């Protein structure tokens, strides 16, 4: 059995339910188009790794996408509970090193995923810091539920708060390369993901 696992959290792509902050500027259809393209980036990154993958949908399992992977739904009242439960599932199935990512990162690639798994050979925890103060990747070499409890989700002090707690409890961790996610139209315009995708640019411009 492969001892490494990649968990991907995916939102069911529905109009008005994805990238809602971005939608305030470019509308629901524009946000839908952007998120659809970001999911493709995530799929490419995941496909280019040789480890096991589990896909966790936000609401319902979609049979016509992420084919050939194990698929299920997220379970929990908030993001922390949903991530904790996914890690519990993975460790219960016998995996020893697990990394979890979302599906809206324009610059994610297989190297980030493989670096996260490699870091877990010598650390209990690994994070991929996001430039907004959160993190785009979290990985564990053994279950640590405290990481996901009572945290300031979607706040700029999320990662700092989590690292402080790990320091206080002498839990070893390491950090990967920081990446930016796309929450606003300014984030989108500044990204190479958008600048290099002329088809997406045209679709967004037609909507404005």
WOBELUR-V354351 format. One record per residue. N is the residue number from 1. RES is the residue in one letter. PSI is psi in degrees with one decimal (999 if undefined). Layout:
N/RES/PSI
N/RES/PSI
This chain:
1/X/137.5
2/X/128.4
3/X/-7.9
4/X/145.8
5/X/137.6
6/X/124.8
7/X/131.7
8/X/124.4
9/X/122.0
10/X/133.3
11/X/140.4
12/X/124.1
13/X/102.3
14/X/142.4
15/X/127.7
16/X/0.5
17/X/0.3
18/X/144.1
19/X/56.5
20/X/-33.4
21/X/-40.7
22/X/-36.0
23/X/-24.0
24/X/-23.9
25/X/-43.9
26/X/4.3
27/X/165.1
28/X/-38.8
29/X/-40.2
30/X/-44.3
31/X/-38.8
32/X/-46.2
33/X/-42.4
34/X/-47.8
35/X/-37.9
36/X/-41.0
37/X/-37.8
38/X/-37.7
39/X/-37.0
40/X/-39.3
41/X/-44.4
42/X/-43.5
43/X/-41.3
44/X/-44.3
45/X/-44.8
46/X/-41.4
47/X/-27.4
48/X/10.3
49/X/155.9
50/X/7.7
51/X/173.7
52/X/150.0
53/X/137.7
54/X/129.9
55/X/123.9
56/X/109.9
57/X/153.5
58/X/-32.4
59/X/-59.1
60/X/148.8
61/X/131.7
62/X/122.1
63/X/-20.0
64/X/13.8
65/X/162.9
66/X/44.5
67/X/148.3
68/X/-2.1
69/X/155.2
70/X/131.3
71/X/140.5
72/X/-170.1
73/X/153.7
74/X/148.6
75/X/117.5
76/X/159.9
77/X/-33.5
78/X/178.0
79/X/-41.2
80/X/-46.1
81/X/-39.3
82/X/-42.0
83/X/-44.0
84/X/-46.3
85/X/-35.0
86/X/-41.1
87/X/-41.0
88/X/-44.7
89/X/-46.1
90/X/-46.0
91/X/-35.4
92/X/-25.9
93/X/-0.2
94/X/2.0
95/X/147.8
96/X/-23.7
97/X/120.8
98/X/130.8
99/X/146.4
100/X/134.3
101/X/162.5
102/X/-162.9
103/X/29.3
104/X/34.1
105/X/121.0
106/X/-21.1
107/X/8.9
108/X/140.4
109/X/177.9
110/X/-29.9
111/X/-40.4
112/X/-42.0
113/X/-45.0
114/X/-36.0
115/X/-38.5
116/X/-44.9
117/X/-39.5
118/X/-39.2
119/X/-28.5
120/X/-7.2
121/X/-23.7
122/X/0.8
123/X/152.4
124/X/-33.2
125/X/147.2
126/X/142.0
127/X/145.2
128/X/104.4
129/X/138.8
130/X/149.3
131/X/-11.9
132/X/5.8
133/X/-5.1
134/X/-149.7
135/X/147.0
136/X/-13.9
137/X/138.6
138/X/136.9
139/X/149.2
140/X/143.1
141/X/-9.2
142/X/155.3
143/X/130.9
144/X/90.7
145/X/-22.7
146/X/-28.1
147/X/-30.1
148/X/0.8
149/X/133.6
150/X/51.1
151/X/153.5
152/X/74.3
153/X/139.2
154/X/17.9
155/X/152.9
156/X/-8.8
157/X/14.5
158/X/-54.8
159/X/-43.6
160/X/-43.2
161/X/-43.2
162/X/-42.6
163/X/-37.8
164/X/-42.1
165/X/-40.1
166/X/-41.9
167/X/-44.1
168/X/-26.9
169/X/11.8
170/X/42.2
171/X/126.6
172/X/137.8
173/X/165.0
174/X/164.0
175/X/140.8
176/X/-175.6
177/X/133.1
178/X/144.1
179/X/157.3
180/X/140.9
181/X/179.0
182/X/105.4
183/X/-26.9
184/X/167.9
185/X/-31.7
186/X/-43.0
187/X/-44.3
188/X/-49.5
189/X/-30.5
190/X/-11.3
191/X/142.9
192/X/-31.2
193/X/-45.3
194/X/-43.7
195/X/-30.1
196/X/1.5
197/X/83.5
198/X/-32.5
199/X/-44.1
200/X/-41.3
201/X/-44.7
202/X/-40.7
203/X/-41.9
204/X/-42.4
205/X/-35.4
206/X/-24.3
207/X/-14.9
208/X/999
